[in-house]
Structures are given as C-alpha cells and as structure tokens.
Amino acid sequence: MAQRRPWEVEDEPWALIEPLLPKVERRFRHPGRMRLDDRKALCGILFVLYTGVPWEFLPQEMGFGSGMTCWRRLRDWTEADVWQRLHELLLAKLNAAGVIDWSRAAVDGSHVRALKGASQPGRARSIAPAPAPNTM
C-alpha cells in the first residue's frame, strides 16, 4: 500500500472544506482558460507549506497548477475567511465528539477584540525638551 503524502487531501476532510470555499462562476463571454480544480490548488498550497519550497518552484509535474495560481487561491480564500470558518467548524466537531479538554485552553488577550466601552488610554506626555524660560 502506498504511503499517503501529507499534502494530499483525502475525501473526508475535503467534504468539510469544499462547502466553505467561495464559488467562482465561469464567465459566459470570454471565459478564458479553465479554472484549476480547488482540491488540486489546496494540495499545491499544502505542498508549498509542508516542504517550504518557494511558490515559483512548485513542480508543474505534480498537477497542482502553478505556484502563482496556488498563491492567488490562498490569498482569495484568506480574504474570504475560509481558514477561520474551517477552524471554527473543526473545533465544533471536536467539541461535539468530546475530544477537547477545555480545562487546558488558554485565551491570549492579543487575539480578543476590545468591545465598545473599553477604557481609552490617556494622552501620552511629551518627552520633547521644552523651550527655556526667558531670563531677560
């Protein structure tokens, strides 16, 4: 049996990821080149992240499209909040299965947004030298 490569997305995780991806309709007039399959683009993204190879050196022979295509897809999915929604979905599934030990969870204040009503810092005092008083 062939060993699975970490950048290849199997059917079960893909079934969770695919509905979160934005749907891009093909233009009727001037449709251009066929869009690379989202699953192949995701595998290309994971390959680059796993191996550390620069985007422009993603091997074309692997069938994941060009590095620039994968980079653009990563950018588009990041802007569409795909990764945050996937994170929340996976947390919900793991929580429902009872496999998360929330007693070991920590909240980092740098990631918690301050809501309205939060105290405002006072005005910073100037540390610039003040002009000397006139002695005449």
C-alpha positions in Angstrom: 0.0 0.0 0.0 1.3 3.4 -1.0 2.0 5.8 1.9 -0.2 9.0 1.9 1.6 12.2 1.3 0.7 14.9 3.9 -0.3 17.5 1.2 -2.8 15.2 -0.4 -6.3 16.0 0.8 -8.4 12.9 1.3 -12.2 12.7 0.8 -13.3 13.1 4.4 -11.5 16.4 5.1 -12.3 17.6 1.6 -16.0 17.1 2.3 -15.7 19.6 5.2 -13.5 22.1 3.3 -15.3 22.3 -0.1 -18.5 23.9 1.1 -16.5 26.7 2.8 -14.7 27.7 -0.5 -16.2 30.6 -2.5 -17.9 29.6 -5.7 -16.4 31.3 -8.7 -18.7 31.2 -11.8 -17.1 31.0 -15.2 -17.7 34.0 -17.4 -20.1 33.4 -20.3 -18.3 35.8 -22.7 -14.5 35.5 -22.9 -14.4 32.5 -20.5 -10.6 32.2 -20.8 -8.7 29.2 -19.5 -10.4 26.6 -17.4 -10.0 27.2 -13.7 -7.8 24.8 -11.7 -9.8 22.5 -9.5 -10.0 23.8 -5.9 -8.8 20.5 -4.5 -5.7 20.5 -6.6 -5.0 24.1 -5.7 -5.3 23.2 -2.0 -2.9 20.3 -2.4 -0.5 22.7 -4.1 -0.8 25.1 -1.2 -0.2 22.3 1.4 2.8 21.1 -0.6 4.4 24.5 -0.5 3.7 25.0 3.2 4.8 21.4 4.0 8.1 21.4 2.0 9.0 25.1 2.3 9.7 25.3 -1.5 9.2 28.8 -2.9 5.9 29.3 -4.7 7.5 29.8 -8.1 9.3 26.4 -7.7 6.1 24.3 -7.2 6.7 21.4 -9.6 4.2 21.5 -12.5 4.5 17.7 -12.9 2.6 17.3 -9.7 -0.6 18.6 -11.3 -1.3 21.3 -8.7 -1.1 24.1 -11.1 1.5 26.9 -11.0 2.8 28.3 -7.7 1.3 31.7 -8.6 -2.2 30.1 -9.1 -1.9 28.4 -5.7 -0.7 31.6 -4.1 -3.6 33.6 -5.5 -6.1 30.9 -4.4 -4.6 31.1 -0.9 -4.9 34.9 -0.9 -8.5 34.7 -2.1 -9.5 32.1 0.5 -7.8 34.1 3.2 -9.8 37.2 2.2 -13.0 35.1 2.1 -12.3 34.0 5.8 -12.2 30.3 4.8 -9.5 29.4 7.3 -11.3 31.0 10.2 -14.5 29.3 9.4 -12.7 25.9 8.9 -11.0 26.4 12.3 -14.4 27.0 13.9 -16.0 24.1 12.2 -13.3 21.7 13.3 -13.4 23.0 16.9 -17.2 22.4 16.9 -16.8 18.9 15.5 -14.1 18.0 18.0 -16.1 19.5 20.9 -19.2 17.6 19.9 -17.1 14.4 19.9 -15.8 15.3 23.4 -12.2 15.1 22.5 -11.2 18.7 23.5 -10.0 19.2 27.1 -11.2 22.8 27.6 -9.6 22.9 31.1 -6.3 23.2 29.3 -7.4 26.0 27.0 -5.9 29.5 27.2 -7.1 32.8 25.9 -4.5 35.2 24.5 -5.5 38.8 25.1 -3.8 39.9 21.8 -6.5 37.9 19.9 -9.5 39.1 21.9 -11.1 42.3 20.4 -11.9 45.1 22.9 -15.6 45.9 22.5 -17.2 49.4 22.9 -16.9 50.8 26.3 -13.3 49.7 26.8 -11.2 52.3 28.6 -9.2 54.6 26.4 -5.6 55.2 27.3 -4.8 58.8 28.5 -2.9 61.2 26.3 0.8 60.5 26.2 3.0 63.1 27.9 5.6 64.7 25.6 9.2 63.9 26.3 10.5 66.6 23.9 12.6 69.3 25.6 10.6 72.4 26.4 12.0 75.9 25.4 14.0 77.5 28.2 12.2 80.4 30.0 13.3 83.9 29.0 15.7 85.3 31.6 15.6 88.8 30.4 
